Amino acid sequence: KRPTELECDVVRFQNQRDKWIAFVGLLDGRPYEIFTGLADDEEGIALPKSVTKGKIIKVATEDGHHRYDFQFVNTRGFKTTVEGLSYKFDKEFWNYAKLISGVLRYGMPIDKVVHLIDGLHLNSESINTWKNGVQRALKQYIADGTKAKSKCPQCGQEEMAYQNGCLTCMSCGYSKCG
């Protein structure tokens, strides 16, 4: 069962000209859920750039539904809550993120989740931009040394492994991030 509050990392990324934001809820230091969307949407999320951590709080509403709020401590030490995180983003992105969160909750290894997302064939360019950002946000949680089943584009060896969220060739040192 999901705890009422989860620690959260805030990950910002840019694809093309769009600025995106991801809230990665953590359970025991491992990604458990993800909320993503455009950071500069009119009804989106406007956070100070210094905010990189916080909490995602599950709140029961009067009508029996649930919403998710994001809470952080500002530079003066005061708690600030953004209510209705679950309503701030485009429904299509929300549904894909809900699906990915379900996979995360059941403990699929993060590198496999990233590979699963990479294999999604989506129709619109904005969804593909979102997909790339979600992969980038989750890659930072892949344990260093996790092997990838791919050949190095530089030397051709099958010695690719994750280091600091980047695919790195253990033979020649080639590295690809993002």
N, C-alpha and C positions, 0 to 999 in steps of 0.2 A: 504494500500500500504506500502511496506517495505521501511523504511527510507534508505537513501544512506549509513549511518553509524549506526552501532549498537554497544553498549558496549558489551564486551565479557569477559567471564571467561575462563581461560585455566585450564583444569583438566587433570592431568596425572594419569594413573593407570597401574597396571601390572597384567596380568593374565598369570599364568604359567611363562615362561621365556620371554614372549613378553612384550615390553614396548609400551604403547598406549598413545595417546593424543587426547583430545576432546576440541573443541572450541565451547562454548555454547553462542550463540548470545542472548542478553537480550533486551527485549522491556518493558519498565516500570518495570524493575527488575524481569521480568518473562521470562523463556526460550522461545525463539521464533524460533530458528533454531539451528542445531547442525552439526558440521563437525568432523569426527573422522577418525583415521587411526593409523598405526604403527608409533611410534615416531622415530625409528631408521632405517627406510627405506632409501635406497640410495638416492632416490629423495624426501624423506619425509621431515619432519619438524625438524630442529635442532634449538632449542631455549634454551637460558640460563634457568636453573632451577628456577631462581628468578622471571621469567615472569609468573604471574598468572592472569593478566588482560590486556586488550587491546581493539581494535576495529576491527570489521569485516566491510570492506568497499566494497560495490557493485560497480563495475566499468564496464562501457559500453566499449566494444572493437570496433575497427574500422569496423569489419565485422557484427556489429549489435548484437552480442551475449553479454553475461555478464560473468564476472568472479568475484570471491570474494578474496580480499586480507586481510591479517591480519597485523595490525599495533600496535606496542607497543612502550613505552618510555623506553629506556635503563637506566642503573644506572647513567649515566652521563647527562641524561635529553634530549637525542637526540631521535627523532622518527626513528624507524626502521620498514620497511615494507617488509613483505614476500608476494610477488606477486603470484597470481594463486593458492591460497589455494585450490580452487575447483579442481585443476588438480594434487595435490600432493598425493592423496590417491587412493587406489585401487577402480576401477569402481564399483565393487559389494558393497563395504562398502559405497561408495558415494550414490548409488541408495537407499540403505536401509536408510541412514541418511536423504536423500531427502524426503522419505516417512514419516519418523518420524518428520521432520521439518514441513511438511504439516499439520500433526496432531497437533503439538504445535501451529502453526500459527492460527488455528481455535479455540484455547482456551480450548482444552480438559484438564481437571485437570491433574496435573503432576502425581499423584498417579495412575490415570487410564492409562496414557501413559506408565508408568513403568510396570503396569500389562499387557498391550497390548504387550509390547516388550517381557515380560517374557513368554507369550503364543506363541511366534513365534517358529515354529519347523523348524530349519535350518539344512541343510545336512552336512556341513563341520565343523570340530572342530574349525578352525580359526574364522568362522562366529559366532559360539556359544561363543567363547572367547570374540569377539567384542561385542556381545549382552550383556554379563554380565557387561562389562565395561561401555557401554552406560547407562544401568540401574543404575550402581553405580554413574555415573556422574550426572544423572538427579535426583536421590533420595535426593541429598542435597538441592533441591529446594522444596521438599514437606514440607508443613507447619507443624510445630510441633503440635501434637495432632490429626492429620488426622488419622482416624480409618481405620484399614485394616480388611477385612473379612477373617480372618484366626484364627485358634486355636493356642494357645501357645504350642510348642512342649514339654515344661517342665511341665506345670501345667494343660494344657488342656482347660483353660478358653479362651473365645473369647473376650479377652481384649487387642488385639494387636493394637498399634498405633505407628506412626512415631515420633521419637525424634532425632533431629540432623542427619537426613538421615538414621537412623537405626530403624528397627522394634523392638519395645520394649513392653513387656507384662506389662500392668498397674497393674496386680494382684501380680505377683511374682518377677518382675524386670528382667526377662530373656531378653536378647538383641541379635539381629543378625544384623550385618552390612555387606554391600557388596552383 
